[in-house]
Amino acid sequence: MRETANYMYKSGKFGRPFNFYLLKQTGYLTYVEDRHVAEFLPQYYNYFNHWDKPFNITDLRSVYRVQLERKLMYSLIKALRTKRFSWIIKLFLRPTEGIEKALLTAKDKERNISRHHVCNVLNNGTIPSLPNNCVIEIPCYFKNKEIYKVKIGNLASPIREWVSLQARNQQLVVDAALSGNPDDLIKALLVDPMCDFIEDEEKIEALMMNMLYYQKAWLPNFSESIPDYSDLKKIKYYIEKGELCKRNIARKEKYHPDKSLKVKSWPYIN
């Protein structure tokens, strides 16, 4: 795969060209979909190039599709309240392995099958360059109904630097969530690679206040610091609720980053 990475990246015949581009650059292949990797690397996936889809990376999922899926699920749940619709269970809600492999994982644990699964576990030295208390997503297997981690060892550069930065940043986010202090939260946001890319502390702080306000129902720790609606409207980069909810404008950008930052955007080369 390393020998043919450049062909697979340029041809696009095998899907996920960004993953093959990283394979070409680093010697390692990421297994998740390319957008899940790119969204942590702003030099490759940012405001200036994501609409052009240089790697054919999909943008955020369709708001319209999410609405339909939600309505369908609500309808199914309502139908299940009556025995008349028990046929729905037989047709649509039968246990399957699915993409997440939860059923297969549970089965392997019960039957003591040592097949590899991708699991989220505490690091505890599995990857020495990362904090012990961070959660890592790695291959694991079951033995005697206990989970065992596959030995990983040190990460190669620049992967080590990318992942270490995210681990440190996520610790700051956890600390902020526990403290409920917006000063702690803004520190975490300012060192996040995607936020750091735009080089604008005022916009990042406005982003934080907008998000705190619109998600306050789930953020009781921050209740004393969340602005009321009148104060929110005074923010220079204020977002109306309708701009978040209406499907026809959900993908529009209201406040654009400085065009001079485009020099940091990776140019797509055929």
N, C-alpha and C positions, 0 to 999 in steps of 0.2 A: 504493500500500500504506500509506503514511503517513496518507493521508486516511481510509482505512477500517480502520486498526489497532484503534481502539476497538471497532468492531463485531465484528471477527474475534476479538478478545480476549474480549469478553463472550458472544458467541454460542457459541463453542467448536466451531463447525461445521467448522472447517478444521484442527483438531488443534493441538497445541502452543500453548495459549493464553498460557503464560508468555512465549514468544518474542514474541508479538504485544503483550503487555503491555509488554515492554521496548522494542519498536518504538514504542509509544505514548509511553513515557517519555523515550526517548533519540533517537528518529528513525532508529534503525538496527536491522536484523533480523539475528539470529544464525541461522546455517544448521544448527547441530547440534541434536540433540534437546534439549528444554527442560531435562531433568534435568541434562544435562552442563553447562548454564550455571548453573542454580540452585544446584548443589552448591558453587559458589564464592561464593555470595552468601547468607550465613546469615540476613540480615534477611528474606529471602523463603522460605528452605527450611531449617527447623531442627526441633529436637525437638518444639516446641510445635505446629507446623502440618503437618508432613509426613505424619502419619497421616490428617489430615483431607483431604489432597490438595486444597488450595485452587485449584490450577491444573490438577488432574487429572494431576499429575506422577506418573509411576510410581515406586514405591519400589524398593529393591534387588531384583535378579532372584531368582526362586524358587530356593532352595537345592536343592529336590527336582528341578527341571528341570536344573540344572547337573549333579547326580549322574547323571541319566539320559543326558545328552549325553556325559559323560565315559565312562560304561560302553559306550555305543554306539561311540565312537571307538576305545576299547581293543579291542572286538570286531572292528571293521573291520581294525585293524592286524594282529591275530592271524590273521584270515582271509586276509590278503594274503600270508602266509608260504607258502601253498600255491597251486599253479597251478590247483587245482580251483575256486578262488573268484575267478578272474580276471574273471568276469562282474560282480563287485561294482565293479571299476574302471570298467567300461563304463557301469554304471547310476548310480553315486553319485559317482565321483571324476573326472569329466571336467572339464577346465579351463573355468571360467566367469568372467565379469567380476566378479560378486559385488558386495557392498556396498562393499568397500574399493577397488575399481577397480584393483587391482594389475596385472591382466592387460592392461587397457586402457592403463594408464600405460606399461607396458613396450612395448606395441605402438606407441604414439605415438612413443616415443623412437626405436625402430628405424626407423620409417617417416617420421620427421621431420614429424609432424603437430603443429601448434601449438595444439592444444586445451588449454583451461585445466584444471588439476588442482589439488586441494588438497594441498599438500605441507608437510612440516616442514623448514625450512631455517634456517641461521644468520641472525640479523637483519642485522648489519653495516650499520646505518644505514637499513634499509628503513623502519623505524618509529622516527623520531628520539628519541621519548620513552622508548624501551626500551633496555636495555644492548645493546651490539654483540654480546656473546657469548651472548645468550639465543637459544633456538630458538623460532621463530614458525611458526604454521600459517596459510599464506596461499595465494592462487591463484598458480600457476606454469605455465610451458609449456616445451616442448622446441624447440630450434632447433639444427640440426647436432649432434644427440645430446647437447647440453648443456642444463642446466636454467636457465631465466631467471625471475626473480621479477617479478610484476606490481607496479608502484609503488603503495605504500600511503599514505605520508605520515603526517601527525600524526593521532592518534586524538582524537575529541571527548570532552569531559567529559560524564558521569562515567566513561565507558568507559576513558579514559586512566588514571584513578586506580585502577580495579579491576584492570586488567591490569598496571600498574606494580607494585602491591602483590604480585601473584602472582609476577612476575619476580624481585623482590627476595627473596621468601620462598624460591623455588626455588633461588636461588644459595646461600642459607644451608643448605638441605637437601643440596646437592651438597658444600659445604664440610664439613658434618658427616659425610657418607658417606665422604669421603676421609680425614678425620682419625680417624674411629672414636671420637671423643670424645662421650660422652653429654651433656656440658655444651653442646657446640655444637648437638647435636640438639634439646635442650630449648629453646634460644633460637629455633630455627626453628619449633618447634611452637607456642611461645607467641605468635608474631606471625602464625601462620596464621589467617585470618579465621574459619574454622569452630571452631578451638580457642579463639580469643580470645573468641568469642561467649559461652561458658559462664562466663568470668571465675573460673576455679578452677585455680590453678597445681598444687595437689596432685593433682587428678584428671588433669591433662594429663601430669604426670610419671609417675603410675601407669599411664596409657595407654601411655606410651613404654616403661616397663619390661616391661609385659605383652607388648607387641608385639615387643620385642627378644628376650624369652625364647622366645616361640613361633615366631619366624622366625630363630632363631640359626643354623640350618643355612645360611642364605643371607647371613649378615652376619659374615663372618670378621674384618672390621676392628674390630668391637665385642666380640670374644670375651672380652677381659680385663675388660670392664665389665658383661657380662650376668650377672645374678644366677643362682644355682642355684635349684632348685625349693623348697628349704626357706626361702630368703630371700624368694623371690617370694611365698610364702604369708603372709609377715608384712606385706606391703603392705596398707594399709587398703582399697584398691580392687582387690583381687585377683580374677582371672578364672580359673575352672577350665577345664581343657582341654575337658571334656565340654560346657561351655556354648558353646564355639566350634564344636564338631563335630556336635552332635546337631541334626538338622533341626527337631524339634518346638519347640526353644527358641532357635534361632539368631536369631530376630527379636525376642526379648524384651529389654527394657532392665533392667539390674541396678542401675545407679547413675544416678539421675535428676538433672538439673541443677536448680538452685534455681528455684522457681516465680516468684520476683520478676523473673526475666529475661524472662518472657513479654511484658512491656511493649515489648521490642525486637522482638518477632515481628510481622511485617507482617500486619495483619488483612485477610482477604479481603472485598472489597466488590463486590457484584453490580452 
